[in-house]
Amino acid sequence: MFHSALERVIHDVVTPSALAVDREGRFPSEAVTALGAAGILGLTVATEHGGVGKGLAEAAQVVERLARACGSTAMVACMHYSGVAVLNATAPASVLREVAAGRHLSTLAFSEQGSRSHFWAPLSSARNDGGNVILDAEKSWITSASHATAYVWSSRPLGGEGASTLWLVPRDAPGLSVRGPFDGLGLRGNDASPVRAQGVCVPGSARLGDDGKGFDLMMGVVLPTFNVLNAAASVGHCEAAVSATATHATATRHEEAGTSLADLPTIRANIARMRSRTDMAATLLGDTLAAMAVGRPDTMLRVLEVKAVASEAAIDVTMLAMRTCGGAAYRKEGGVERHFRDAQAASVMGPTTDVLYDFIGKATCGLPLF
Ligand SMILES: Cc1cc2nc3c(=O)[nH]c(=O)nc-3n(C[C@H](O)[C@H](O)[C@H](O)COP(=O)(O)OP(=O)(O)OC[C@H]3O[C@@H](n4cnc5c(N)ncnc54)[C@H](O)[C@@H]3O)c2cc1C
């Protein structure tokens, strides 16, 4: 059922607004509202809380389909499902019911000015104040910063052992200031802005999981979810680029010769390379989900590989689309250059491609990741 609801939202809302979202750098509010109303934001929440009760594989389908139409909306959904994965594991039923009803947009507030892409090592503080907790931080990037309902937030532990503790921090909590607007190369509508926290007070009950156990949630829950969904977005960019290039190549003619672009072997070879890289990334994504579903011994390796492989595929495939479509790709209305710009972000989103290759190398050599 969710497939037809999703396709309706993409057709009626996401696709028509994608160009303006990118051009004006505005958050895709209409799309997020429509996804909430259609139950898509509550896709991964259990049915007992009013959600659709689906898992990561279905969330990946949503993100991949959204990315074909609008990269910004896809990344907002990617970060939402990543945050919801933590909420599913740790939050009270009242929060999950709001997510299921489409009234709670989640995101991750992990990256910080000090630790940068090393999200597993926050420097920001949390201290006890009676029954409350005071948070201070310089968060460097939060997708949906001005639009999320609440952030899944990392800090140093209150007092427990470990690298971090996670919190549920309402976006409108006094002491939070969003330092937007976001003006980036790509994903221009995703509102990925820095956020400063000065003396933000949350109740002790806002803690997600045990004090000091944030690292375990980051590695056990967030990393697999985020890597798979980020890879799904990259596959979506690849699919959009292949489709736009094939359509352009078959429809565009050199009138003097009476031939189409697709009649040129070089053009067909480029499209073949794009198709093959896309299918390799999509196949790895499918295999990663299959490994996770049965707890295969190579699951962690696949989880590390899938984001790196898919993000590099998206960069290469969209670059080849730019070359293959020629001058037409430079025009904004065609959408090819938008996917090319949007595809760049995944490789620098933590864990970055460089960090993932380091981890994959360590895993292959039998060395500890940290
Ligand atoms: C569009 C967008 C949306 C984002 N949304 C969110 C969000 O919602 N929540 C959130 O928490 N964060 C978010 N981020 C932040 C993201 O996850 C990274 O933290 C950020 O992109 C890292 O940028 P940096 O320049 O600070 O990285 P740096 O750590 O300064 O990295 C710079 C370069 O060094 C390389 N490098 C760094 N460490 C290593 C290492 N150990 N080994 C090898 N190479 C290394 C990197 O690969 C990179 O090439 C977002 C980023 C973008 C671009």
Ligand as a Chemical Component Dictionary entry (heavy atoms), coordinates in Angstrom:
data_LIG
# 
_chem_comp.id                   LIG 
_chem_comp.type                 NON-POLYMER 
_chem_comp.pdbx_formal_charge   0 
_chem_comp.three_letter_code    LIG 
# 
loop_
_chem_comp_atom.comp_id 
_chem_comp_atom.atom_id 
_chem_comp_atom.alt_atom_id 
_chem_comp_atom.type_symbol 
_chem_comp_atom.charge 
_chem_comp_atom.model_Cartn_x 
_chem_comp_atom.model_Cartn_y 
_chem_comp_atom.model_Cartn_z 
_chem_comp_atom.pdbx_ordinal 
LIG C1  C1  C 0 24.451 18.104 2.913  1  
LIG C2  C2  C 0 24.963 17.656 4.247  2  
LIG C3  C3  C 0 24.070 17.289 5.244  3  
LIG C4  C4  C 0 24.525 16.909 6.509  4  
LIG N1  N1  N 0 23.616 16.564 7.486  5  
LIG C5  C5  C 0 24.061 16.202 8.705  6  
LIG C6  C6  C 0 23.136 15.860 9.754  7  
LIG O1  O1  O 0 21.916 15.889 9.579  8  
LIG N2  N2  N 0 23.637 15.536 10.977 9  
LIG C7  C7  C 0 24.979 15.493 11.229 10 
LIG O2  O2  O 0 25.352 15.170 12.352 11 
LIG N3  N3  N 0 25.877 15.809 10.262 12 
LIG C8  C8  C 0 25.447 16.154 9.007  13 
LIG N4  N4  N 0 26.369 16.483 8.030  14 
LIG C9  C9  C 0 27.795 16.534 8.365  15 
LIG C10 C10 C 0 28.579 15.346 7.830  16 
LIG O3  O3  O 0 28.128 14.143 8.397  17 
LIG C11 C11 C 0 30.064 15.541 8.130  18 
LIG O4  O4  O 0 30.270 15.719 9.488  19 
LIG C12 C12 C 0 30.632 16.730 7.418  20 
LIG O5  O5  O 0 30.244 16.724 6.065  21 
LIG C13 C13 C 0 32.124 16.629 7.527  22 
LIG O6  O6  O 0 32.698 17.784 6.984  23 
LIG P1  P1  P 0 34.048 18.365 7.606  24 
LIG O7  O7  O 0 34.625 19.284 6.596  25 
LIG O8  O8  O 0 33.789 18.877 8.967  26 
LIG O9  O9  O 0 34.914 17.019 7.680  27 
LIG P2  P2  P 0 36.413 16.792 8.133  28 
LIG O10 O10 O 0 36.406 15.830 9.257  29 
LIG O11 O11 O 0 37.133 18.086 8.309  30 
LIG O12 O12 O 0 36.991 16.039 6.844  31 
LIG C14 C14 C 0 37.695 16.701 5.765  32 
LIG C15 C15 C 0 38.305 15.647 4.872  33 
LIG O13 O13 O 0 39.184 14.809 5.627  34 
LIG C16 C16 C 0 38.848 13.450 5.471  35 
LIG N5  N5  N 0 39.019 12.735 6.745  36 
LIG C17 C17 C 0 38.572 13.142 7.976  37 
LIG N6  N6  N 0 38.869 12.206 8.908  38 
LIG C18 C18 C 0 39.518 11.212 8.271  39 
LIG C19 C19 C 0 40.080 9.987  8.701  40 
LIG N7  N7  N 0 40.022 9.594  9.983  41 
LIG N8  N8  N 0 40.674 9.203  7.772  42 
LIG C20 C20 C 0 40.745 9.576  6.481  43 
LIG N9  N9  N 0 40.221 10.746 6.010  44 
LIG C21 C21 C 0 39.619 11.542 6.898  45 
LIG C22 C22 C 0 37.387 13.447 5.071  46 
LIG O14 O14 O 0 37.039 12.279 4.334  47 
LIG C23 C23 C 0 37.272 14.709 4.232  48 
LIG O15 O15 O 0 37.650 14.422 2.910  49 
LIG C24 C24 C 0 25.915 16.865 6.763  50 
LIG C25 C25 C 0 26.828 17.212 5.740  51 
LIG C26 C26 C 0 26.357 17.598 4.501  52 
LIG C27 C27 C 0 27.353 17.957 3.425  53 
# 
loop_
_chem_comp_bond.comp_id 
_chem_comp_bond.atom_id_1 
_chem_comp_bond.atom_id_2 
_chem_comp_bond.value_order 
_chem_comp_bond.pdbx_ordinal 
LIG C1  C2  SING 1  
LIG C2  C3  SING 2  
LIG C2  C26 DOUB 3  
LIG C3  C4  DOUB 4  
LIG C4  N1  SING 5  
LIG C4  C24 SING 6  
LIG N1  C5  DOUB 7  
LIG C5  C6  SING 8  
LIG C5  C8  SING 9  
LIG C6  O1  DOUB 10 
LIG C6  N2  SING 11 
LIG N2  C7  SING 12 
LIG C7  O2  DOUB 13 
LIG C7  N3  SING 14 
LIG N3  C8  DOUB 15 
LIG C8  N4  SING 16 
LIG N4  C9  SING 17 
LIG N4  C24 SING 18 
LIG C9  C10 SING 19 
LIG C10 O3  SING 20 
LIG C10 C11 SING 21 
LIG C11 O4  SING 22 
LIG C11 C12 SING 23 
LIG C12 O5  SING 24 
LIG C12 C13 SING 25 
LIG C13 O6  SING 26 
LIG O6  P1  SING 27 
LIG P1  O7  DOUB 28 
LIG P1  O8  SING 29 
LIG P1  O9  SING 30 
LIG O9  P2  SING 31 
LIG P2  O10 DOUB 32 
LIG P2  O11 SING 33 
LIG P2  O12 SING 34 
LIG O12 C14 SING 35 
LIG C14 C15 SING 36 
LIG C15 O13 SING 37 
LIG C15 C23 SING 38 
LIG O13 C16 SING 39 
LIG C16 N5  SING 40 
LIG C16 C22 SING 41 
LIG N5  C17 SING 42 
LIG N5  C21 SING 43 
LIG C17 N6  DOUB 44 
LIG N6  C18 SING 45 
LIG C18 C19 SING 46 
LIG C18 C21 DOUB 47 
LIG C19 N7  SING 48 
LIG C19 N8  DOUB 49 
LIG N8  C20 SING 50 
LIG C20 N9  DOUB 51 
LIG N9  C21 SING 52 
LIG C22 O14 SING 53 
LIG C22 C23 SING 54 
LIG C23 O15 SING 55 
LIG C24 C25 DOUB 56 
LIG C25 C26 SING 57 
LIG C26 C27 SING 58 
# 
